[in-house]
């Protein structure tokens, strides 16, 4: 898994920490969900769905295939 270092404002960090505390989720999972949701929104706005995008989103939401 790749690592991403983010620089965010103190305010955004406080919001992220508050969300993590109130939801019981990790900050990482919240950021990943936000990235995926933005990707979905942008693809819907463009009116174009690419198979590769759909496949990536499907895998991300459903996890790896089970054996």
C-alpha positions in Angstrom: 0.0 0.0 0.0 1.3 3.5 -0.9 1.8 6.2 1.7 0.5 9.7 1.3 1.6 12.6 3.5 -0.8 15.5 3.6 -0.3 19.0 4.8 -3.6 20.4 6.0 -4.6 23.5 8.0 -5.0 23.3 11.7 -8.8 23.8 11.2 -9.1 20.9 8.7 -7.0 18.7 11.0 -9.4 19.5 13.9 -12.4 18.7 11.7 -10.8 15.4 10.7 -9.9 14.4 14.3 -13.5 15.3 15.3 -14.9 13.2 12.6 -12.7 10.3 13.5 -13.7 10.6 17.2 -17.4 10.9 16.5 -17.5 8.0 14.0 -15.0 5.7 15.5 -13.2 5.5 12.2 -9.6 6.2 11.4 -8.5 9.4 9.8 -7.1 7.3 7.0 -10.4 5.6 6.2 -12.2 9.0 6.2 -9.7 10.5 3.8 -9.9 7.5 1.5 -13.7 7.6 1.5 -13.6 11.4 0.7 -11.2 10.7 -2.3 -13.4 8.0 -3.6 -16.6 10.0 -3.3 -15.1 12.9 -5.1 -14.0 10.6 -7.9 -17.5 9.3 -8.2 -19.0 12.8 -8.2 -16.6 14.0 -10.9 -17.3 11.0 -13.1 -21.1 11.5 -12.7 -20.8 15.2 -13.6 -18.8 14.4 -16.8 -21.5 12.0 -17.9 -18.8 9.6 -19.0 -18.2 6.3 -17.2 -15.0 4.5 -18.1 -14.8 0.8 -17.6 -11.4 1.2 -15.9 -12.9 3.8 -13.5 -15.9 1.6 -12.7 -13.7 -1.4 -12.2 -11.4 0.5 -9.8 -14.3 1.9 -7.8 -16.0 -1.5 -7.7 -12.8 -3.2 -6.4 -12.2 -0.4 -3.8 -15.8 -0.6 -2.5 -16.1 -4.4 -2.5 -12.5 -5.4 -1.7 -10.5 -8.1 -3.5 -12.3 -11.0 -5.1 -12.8 -13.9 -2.7 -11.5 -17.3 -3.5 
